């Protein structure tokens, strides 16, 4: 990946985070868990930060948590969620002077949307639960362990 494709999204991400810390001390986000027929998890790798994550992002004005998670799955992973199974949990996420809350949804039915990945996504792919990437984000790994029943639910992202 060329450096221009990585540099601009990183700069925009940092600028956006600085704005949120100053103007919006409380942020709301949503993520979508999509699994393939073999039980693998759909993860995305951003262009502006390291690690693998569930598709997700910030809730927009007049948007529900669920609608946000569905939209982000479409934009970030080119997946059209046809049916949401359930809200798995709502988590508190406090870091970098942020007060963030994240809703995590499980997709019941989905299909490829045929769309292109967002410019902020370097790659989106499924990983088997027993062969997750080494650089998976810690919170994403903990949520997978919770979904699989290997650990109890922690309310902190």
SULMOQUI-V291800 format. One record per residue. RES is the residue in one letter. PHI is phi in whole degrees, -180 to 180 (none if undefined). BURIAL is I if it has 24 or more other ideal C-beta (glycine too) atoms within 12 Angstrom, else O. D_LAST is the distance of its C-alpha to the last C-alpha in Angstrom with 2 decimals. Layout:
<<RES;PHI;BURIAL;D_LAST> <RES;PHI;BURIAL;D_LAST>>
//
This chain:
<<X;none;O;29.55> <X;-75;O;31.51> <X;-68;O;30.27> <X;-65;O;30.88> <X;-67;O;28.49> <X;-91;O;25.72> <X;-68;O;26.83> <X;-61;O;26.99> <X;-61;I;23.50> <X;-62;O;22.08> <X;-63;O;24.28> <X;-63;O;23.31> <X;-62;O;19.55> <X;-65;O;20.20> <X;-64;O;22.57> <X;-62;O;20.27> <X;-64;O;17.49> <X;-63;O;20.34> <X;-61;O;21.56> <X;-61;O;18.31> <X;-63;O;18.12> <X;-85;O;21.74> <X;-102;O;22.22> <X;-133;O;19.05> <X;-67;O;17.11> <X;-118;O;14.87> <X;-122;I;13.50> <X;-123;I;12.47> <X;-138;I;11.26> <X;-146;I;11.55> <X;-133;I;11.41> <X;-119;I;14.11> <X;-97;I;14.54> <X;-119;I;18.21> <X;-121;I;20.13> <X;-87;O;23.70> <X;-62;O;26.61> <X;-96;O;26.06> <X;90;O;22.43> <X;-70;O;21.09> <X;-105;I;17.86> <X;-81;I;18.29> <X;-127;I;16.46> <X;-121;I;17.34> <X;-117;I;18.17> <X;-79;I;18.46> <X;-82;I;21.58> <X;-111;I;20.06> <X;-152;O;17.28> <X;-78;O;17.12> <X;102;O;15.26> <X;-111;I;14.74> <X;-137;I;12.20> <X;-72;I;12.48> <X;-60;I;14.72> <X;174;I;13.32> <X;178;I;13.73> <X;-79;I;14.65> <X;-76;I;16.41> <X;-87;O;20.05> <X;-57;O;22.46> <X;70;O;23.93> <X;-115;O;21.42> <X;-80;O;19.47> <X;-57;I;15.87> <X;-63;I;17.59> <X;-61;O;20.15> <X;-62;I;17.66> <X;-62;I;15.96> <X;-65;I;19.56> <X;-62;I;20.77> <X;-65;I;18.15> <X;-62;I;18.96> <X;-67;I;22.57> <X;-71;I;22.33> <X;-89;I;20.13> <X;-127;I;21.26> <X;56;I;24.59> <X;-122;I;23.67> <X;-99;O;24.98> <X;-79;I;23.05> <X;-89;O;25.94> <X;-153;O;24.23> <X;-94;I;20.75> <X;-67;O;20.55> <X;-173;O;18.01> <X;-80;O;14.79> <X;-80;I;12.59> <X;-179;I;10.01> <X;-119;I;8.62> <X;-119;I;5.21> <X;-91;O;5.64> <X;-134;I;5.00> <X;-117;O;8.12> <X;-159;O;9.97> <X;50;O;13.45> <X;64;O;14.68> <X;-104;I;12.48> <X;-120;O;11.32> <X;-123;I;9.24> <X;-127;I;8.28> <X;-123;I;7.46> <X;-98;I;9.74> <X;-114;I;10.01> <X;-111;I;13.73> <X;-108;I;16.00> <X;-80;I;19.23> <X;-92;O;22.38> <X;-128;O;24.99> <X;-155;I;24.97> <X;-150;O;27.46> <X;-63;O;27.76> <X;-84;O;28.42> <X;81;O;30.88> <X;-82;O;29.38> <X;-94;O;28.50> <X;-68;I;25.12> <X;-59;I;24.01> <X;-60;O;25.34> <X;-83;I;21.86> <X;-109;I;21.38> <X;-81;I;23.28> <X;-161;I;22.82> <X;-136;I;21.39> <X;-161;I;22.15> <X;-90;I;21.56> <X;-126;I;20.80> <X;-62;O;21.88> <X;-60;I;19.33> <X;-96;O;21.49> <X;-145;O;21.88> <X;-75;I;18.60> <X;-65;O;19.06> <X;-62;O;18.99> <X;-97;O;17.01> <X;-65;I;14.07> <X;-64;I;10.83> <X;-55;O;9.09> <X;-66;I;5.71> <X;-64;I;8.44> <X;-63;I;10.52> <X;-64;I;8.45> <X;-65;I;8.27> <X;-62;I;11.95> <X;-63;O;12.79> <X;-66;I;11.62> <X;-61;I;13.66> <X;-77;O;16.50> <X;79;O;16.56> <X;-88;O;16.40> <X;-154;O;13.82> <X;-77;O;12.89> <X;-72;O;9.88> <X;-103;O;7.39> <X;-72;O;6.45> <X;-101;O;3.80> <X;-60;I;0.00>>
//
